Amino acid sequence: MIPGKDLVHTCVAALNPADGTVAVDYGGRIYLLDQGGRPLAVMGPEPGPGWIPVSTMTFAPDGRLVSSLPGAFADVKVWPALSELTE
């Protein structure tokens, strides 16, 4: 469960094997959580009407998160690594 959210909309999650960070989708917004489920960072717009959930998500070897939306021609987004967000 994402802290501060009453419903779980997550259908996609990714685990960073390097540090145990977990990324979860909540209405097209990505939450990075530590191993205890505490939020570390949030990326993307606030979910609203017509939100589109993330379709795929994985961590690259450099710690950046790679995600895409549904669809054959959907954009692939490369998010900053957690270390880049917290500097």
C-alpha atoms as an extended CHARMM CRD file, in Angstrom:
* protein
*
        87  EXT
         1         1  MET       CA              0.0000000000        0.0000000000        0.0000000000  PROA      1               0.0000000000
         2         2  ILE       CA              1.3260000000        3.4220000000       -0.8740000000  PROA      2               0.0000000000
         3         3  PRO       CA              1.4660000000        5.6380000000        2.2300000000  PROA      3               0.0000000000
         4         4  GLY       CA             -1.1870000000        8.3620000000        2.1540000000  PROA      4               0.0000000000
         5         5  LYS       CA             -3.2730000000        6.6340000000       -0.5080000000  PROA      5               0.0000000000
         6         6  ASP       CA             -6.5110000000        4.8850000000        0.3930000000  PROA      6               0.0000000000
         7         7  LEU       CA             -6.6720000000        2.5270000000       -2.5800000000  PROA      7               0.0000000000
         8         8  VAL       CA             -4.0700000000        0.4430000000       -4.2920000000  PROA      8               0.0000000000
         9         9  HSD       CA             -4.0500000000        1.0170000000       -8.0570000000  PROA      9               0.0000000000
        10        10  THR       CA             -0.7010000000       -0.6240000000       -8.5380000000  PROA      10              0.0000000000
        11        11  CYS       CA             -0.5700000000       -3.2640000000      -11.2000000000  PROA      11              0.0000000000
        12        12  VAL       CA              3.1010000000       -2.8610000000      -12.1120000000  PROA      12              0.0000000000
        13        13  ALA       CA              6.0850000000       -2.8490000000       -9.7920000000  PROA      13              0.0000000000
        14        14  ALA       CA              9.8440000000       -3.1960000000      -10.1740000000  PROA      14              0.0000000000
        15        15  LEU       CA             12.5980000000       -4.1090000000       -7.7280000000  PROA      15              0.0000000000
        16        16  ASN       CA             16.0640000000       -2.5750000000       -7.9690000000  PROA      16              0.0000000000
        17        17  PRO       CA             18.3490000000       -5.4920000000       -7.0340000000  PROA      17              0.0000000000
        18        18  ALA       CA             21.2510000000       -3.1150000000       -6.3160000000  PROA      18              0.0000000000
        19        19  ASP       CA             19.6610000000       -1.4030000000       -3.3100000000  PROA      19              0.0000000000
        20        20  GLY       CA             16.2580000000       -2.9960000000       -2.7200000000  PROA      20              0.0000000000
        21        21  THR       CA             14.3120000000        0.0790000000       -3.8570000000  PROA      21              0.0000000000
        22        22  VAL       CA             10.8250000000       -0.7700000000       -5.1110000000  PROA      22              0.0000000000
        23        23  ALA       CA              9.0220000000        1.2710000000       -7.7760000000  PROA      23              0.0000000000
        24        24  VAL       CA              5.2340000000        1.0540000000       -7.9480000000  PROA      24              0.0000000000
        25        25  ASP       CA              2.7170000000        2.6480000000      -10.2950000000  PROA      25              0.0000000000
        26        26  TYR       CA             -0.2100000000        4.6040000000       -8.8410000000  PROA      26              0.0000000000
        27        27  GLY       CA             -2.3020000000        6.0530000000      -11.6410000000  PROA      27              0.0000000000
        28        28  GLY       CA              0.6280000000        6.7460000000      -13.9300000000  PROA      28              0.0000000000
        29        29  ARG       CA              2.6800000000        8.2650000000      -11.1050000000  PROA      29              0.0000000000
        30        30  ILE       CA              5.7110000000        6.3260000000       -9.8910000000  PROA      30              0.0000000000
        31        31  TYR       CA              6.5200000000        5.9690000000       -6.2090000000  PROA      31              0.0000000000
        32        32  LEU       CA              9.9470000000        4.8060000000       -5.1030000000  PROA      32              0.0000000000
        33        33  LEU       CA              9.7730000000        2.9870000000       -1.7750000000  PROA      33              0.0000000000
        34        34  ASP       CA             12.4620000000        1.6030000000        0.5010000000  PROA      34              0.0000000000
        35        35  GLN       CA             12.4500000000       -2.0250000000        1.6550000000  PROA      35              0.0000000000
        36        36  GLY       CA             10.1310000000       -1.0920000000        4.5400000000  PROA      36              0.0000000000
        37        37  GLY       CA              7.5800000000        0.5320000000        2.2080000000  PROA      37              0.0000000000
        38        38  ARG       CA              8.4700000000        4.1170000000        3.1620000000  PROA      38              0.0000000000
        39        39  PRO       CA              8.3660000000        6.6320000000        0.2820000000  PROA      39              0.0000000000
        40        40  LEU       CA             11.7110000000        7.8890000000       -1.0060000000  PROA      40              0.0000000000
        41        41  ALA       CA             10.6060000000        9.8510000000       -4.0840000000  PROA      41              0.0000000000
        42        42  VAL       CA              7.6290000000       10.4520000000       -6.3800000000  PROA      42              0.0000000000
        43        43  MET       CA              7.8800000000       10.9460000000      -10.1290000000  PROA      43              0.0000000000
        44        44  GLY       CA              5.2340000000       11.9840000000      -12.6350000000  PROA      44              0.0000000000
        45        45  PRO       CA              1.9750000000       13.9400000000      -12.5520000000  PROA      45              0.0000000000
        46        46  GLU       CA             -0.7040000000       13.6740000000       -9.8640000000  PROA      46              0.0000000000
        47        47  PRO       CA             -3.2700000000       11.0320000000      -10.9350000000  PROA      47              0.0000000000
        48        48  GLY       CA             -6.5720000000       12.4430000000      -12.1220000000  PROA      48              0.0000000000
        49        49  PRO       CA             -9.4680000000       11.7020000000      -14.4650000000  PROA      49              0.0000000000
        50        50  GLY       CA             -8.3720000000        9.6850000000      -17.4490000000  PROA      50              0.0000000000
        51        51  TRP       CA             -5.1160000000        8.5690000000      -15.8290000000  PROA      51              0.0000000000
        52        52  ILE       CA             -3.2070000000        5.9150000000      -17.7000000000  PROA      52              0.0000000000
        53        53  PRO       CA             -1.3790000000        3.2770000000      -15.6600000000  PROA      53              0.0000000000
        54        54  VAL       CA              2.1770000000        2.3280000000      -16.4740000000  PROA      54              0.0000000000
        55        55  SER       CA              2.3640000000       -0.8310000000      -18.5740000000  PROA      55              0.0000000000
        56        56  THR       CA              5.9620000000       -1.9120000000      -18.0270000000  PROA      56              0.0000000000
        57        57  MET       CA              8.6610000000       -0.9260000000      -15.5720000000  PROA      57              0.0000000000
        58        58  THR       CA             12.2140000000       -2.0920000000      -14.8470000000  PROA      58              0.0000000000
        59        59  PHE       CA             15.4420000000       -0.7450000000      -13.3800000000  PROA      59              0.0000000000
        60        60  ALA       CA             18.4360000000       -0.2460000000      -15.6760000000  PROA      60              0.0000000000
        61        61  PRO       CA             21.8980000000       -1.2780000000      -14.4280000000  PROA      61              0.0000000000
        62        62  ASP       CA             22.7130000000        2.3840000000      -13.6510000000  PROA      62              0.0000000000
        63        63  GLY       CA             19.7220000000        2.6230000000      -11.2770000000  PROA      63              0.0000000000
        64        64  ARG       CA             17.4690000000        4.5900000000      -13.6120000000  PROA      64              0.0000000000
        65        65  LEU       CA             13.8850000000        3.4460000000      -13.9270000000  PROA      65              0.0000000000
        66        66  VAL       CA             12.5700000000        2.6460000000      -17.4010000000  PROA      66              0.0000000000
        67        67  SER       CA              8.7970000000        2.6210000000      -17.9310000000  PROA      67              0.0000000000
        68        68  SER       CA              6.2500000000        2.7050000000      -20.7220000000  PROA      68              0.0000000000
        69        69  LEU       CA              2.5300000000        3.2830000000      -21.0890000000  PROA      69              0.0000000000
        70        70  PRO       CA              0.2290000000        0.7630000000      -22.8000000000  PROA      70              0.0000000000
        71        71  GLY       CA              0.0590000000        0.6020000000      -26.5680000000  PROA      71              0.0000000000
        72        72  ALA       CA              2.1410000000       -0.5370000000      -29.4980000000  PROA      72              0.0000000000
        73        73  PHE       CA              3.6200000000        2.9360000000      -30.1020000000  PROA      73              0.0000000000
        74        74  ALA       CA              3.7830000000        4.1760000000      -26.5040000000  PROA      74              0.0000000000
        75        75  ASP       CA              6.6970000000        6.3170000000      -25.4060000000  PROA      75              0.0000000000
        76        76  VAL       CA              9.3620000000        4.7790000000      -23.2290000000  PROA      76              0.0000000000
        77        77  LYS       CA             10.3710000000        7.0430000000      -20.3500000000  PROA      77              0.0000000000
        78        78  VAL       CA             13.7080000000        6.8820000000      -18.5540000000  PROA      78              0.0000000000
        79        79  TRP       CA             13.4440000000        8.3510000000      -15.0560000000  PROA      79              0.0000000000
        80        80  PRO       CA             16.4090000000        9.5960000000      -13.0080000000  PROA      80              0.0000000000
        81        81  ALA       CA             18.1360000000        7.2630000000      -10.5850000000  PROA      81              0.0000000000
        82        82  LEU       CA             17.2240000000        7.7050000000       -6.9160000000  PROA      82              0.0000000000
        83        83  SER       CA             20.7070000000        9.1110000000       -6.2740000000  PROA      83              0.0000000000
        84        84  GLU       CA             20.0040000000       11.8420000000       -8.8720000000  PROA      84              0.0000000000
        85        85  LEU       CA             16.6930000000       12.7460000000       -7.2020000000  PROA      85              0.0000000000
        86        86  THR       CA             18.1240000000       13.0430000000       -3.7040000000  PROA      86              0.0000000000
        87        87  GLU       CA             21.3260000000       14.9860000000       -4.4590000000  PROA      87              0.0000000000
